[in-house]
Amino acid sequence: MTSSNVTAVTKFLDVGEQRYAYRRFGAGPGLPLLFLQHFTGTLDNWDPAVTDPLALGREVILFENAGIGRSSGSVPKTMAGMAQHASAFLDALHLTRCDVLGYSLGGMIAQQMAQDRPKIFRRMILVGTAPRGGEDIMHLEKPSLAGYLNDPKLLGYPVLGKIFFAPTDSSQAEADAVIKRLLRRTQDREPVSGPAVAQAQIAAFREWEVQTENRFATLKNIRQPTLVVNGVHDEMIPVRNSYWLSENLPNAVLMTYPDSGHGSLFQFHESFTKQATAFLASDSAAAPY
Amino acid sequence: MTSSNVTAVTKFLDVGEQRYAYRRFGAGPGLPLLFLQHFTGTLDNWDPAVTDPLALGREVILFENAGIGRSSGSVPKTMAGMAQHASAFLDALHLTRCDVLGYSLGGMIAQQMAQDRPKIFRRMILVGTAPRGGEDIMHLEKPSLAGYLNDPKLLGYPVLGKIFFAPTDSSQAEADAVIKRLLRRTQDREPVSGPAVAQAQIAAFREWEVQTENRFATLKNIRQPTLVVNGVHDEMIPVRNSYWLSENLPNAVLMTYPDSGHGSLFQFHESFTKQATAFLASDSAAAPY
């Protein structure tokens, strides 16, 4: 038994023709916590400093959606399609109720699942994400991101250090520490996502960004106690999207972090895991904890 | 010895010609925590469900600014003037360093003090407040507030129940509970603020609201770890003012509460005091806790 994403064995689950890669580790009294990953991220993009402390109180389940890493199939071009895969995965594990940590793209999938299956999640943590109808979601072509993404000296994890963190010495030092932790896993790693993954997920962001007449009105259907988290300098999915979530979800607490961007949960992993643990420990019907 | 705002004796401190009313109670390893009160509020507007749990870990000092309750003098028409009184009060107590909980008007005074005397506060909690240059600060003439304020059936605490809370059954039930707790103090109460107090404080809000060319630029001088708190449905000082604080203070965590308005700290007193206690317990130079 291992309780770290540095060493946890990658498992596989077959559902019909579809094979899903995942990791499941940890133990404790809490409900299992499903992790839904960010744009192009694989199981190897979960910082052990975030997964491992949470695995002390519950099982954590890191899910590789269709078409990513060693999960078979192709990446759906809508959040609804990705939500269906996550839902099929939970069914195949015979999990009828769990908690969820949805990060970025994963936070949109979590919202879609909560709309589709209101009872599947007890409590939700939504980090660096946006509601349907949100704004400026993953526009990689904008200058603040394109400069780093087109820099040939920045490939793989180092580019994350630029686009997931703030351009301050303190945030960049934490970026380096996160990358070191991600590199501690040396065996049984997932293949890195290629352009096809990125293209399909970008299409899903564009569909998610479409504004309807009653913008954000459907958020009132998500009644779960929810903790919304973001860094105030997030360039990938700006923090105003988290404001809209916390203002329109009926039962959400918002926490923002200073001096940080999209990767605030990794930068402030001690605080984040402490807050997440306290939030998940609550059995109240209300989000405040 | 008492450790509750229901029973704590009101004390008086003379500084030259000026007399300040205050209450000081509680004990513990933490630095003293200075409470700076909201628009027209007196010492009797501090919910014991907020003061008393915090008094378990430190002394709490509830300060009655000049011209309020039994403090002598007249209410200054600027935050700077009110900050000078609070500063003189701390000097007379020989307190050179403390923590502060600034609520609404009190949060503006706390920011002014942090600008004037950068070392006076170790950690700051700013609830339901706004930065200098903020927006829609205490415009009592707007319909969402004036309707309640001009209702002859609502006088004293009951009007607070309307304008400090959200118009939902759940928030209104908490408003009733807060008012009941405030009424538990029956002896040694402060006189209620009259129109002169309100007029001077409104003048101070108008001066605070003036926007300068580099809006919010001076917030970078406030380096203290800061916890910013607000209810997402605050009609008196809308939550976007708290967003500006947390985006422009270099070292601030923001927490917002759902289903609540200006009085979120009272409505969610269990969560608020738990979070405030954890925040104040930290000795880190960074705000995240």
Contacts between the chains, C-beta under 8 A, distances in Angstrom:
chain1	res1	chain2	res2	distance
A	232	B	246	5.9
A	232	B	247	4.8
A	232	B	254	7.8
A	239	B	243	7.8
A	239	B	247	7.4
A	240	B	243	8.0
A	243	B	239	7.8
A	243	B	240	8.0
A	243	B	243	6.1
A	246	B	232	6.0
A	246	B	256	5.4
A	246	B	258	7.1
A	247	B	232	4.8
A	247	B	239	7.4
A	249	B	258	7.1
A	250	B	258	6.3
A	250	B	259	6.9
A	251	B	258	5.5
A	251	B	259	7.4
A	252	B	258	5.4
A	253	B	255	6.5
A	253	B	256	6.8
A	253	B	257	6.3
A	253	B	258	6.8
A	253	B	271	8.0
A	254	B	232	7.8
A	254	B	254	6.7
A	254	B	255	6.8
A	254	B	256	4.3
A	255	B	253	6.5
A	255	B	254	6.8
A	255	B	255	5.3
A	256	B	246	5.4
A	256	B	253	6.8
A	256	B	254	4.3
A	257	B	253	6.3
A	257	B	288	5.7
A	258	B	246	7.0
A	258	B	249	7.1
A	258	B	250	6.4
A	258	B	251	5.5
A	258	B	252	5.4
A	258	B	253	6.8
A	258	B	286	7.9
A	258	B	287	6.0
A	258	B	288	7.7
A	259	B	250	6.9
A	259	B	251	7.4
A	259	B	286	7.9
A	268	B	286	8.0
A	268	B	288	4.4
A	270	B	288	7.7
A	271	B	253	8.0
A	271	B	288	3.7
A	271	B	289	5.8
A	272	B	288	7.9
A	274	B	278	8.0
A	274	B	289	7.6
A	278	B	274	8.0
A	286	B	258	7.9
A	286	B	259	7.9
A	286	B	268	8.0
A	287	B	258	6.0
A	288	B	257	5.7
A	288	B	258	7.7
A	288	B	268	4.4
A	288	B	270	7.7
A	288	B	271	3.7
A	288	B	272	7.9
A	289	B	271	5.8
A	289	B	274	7.6
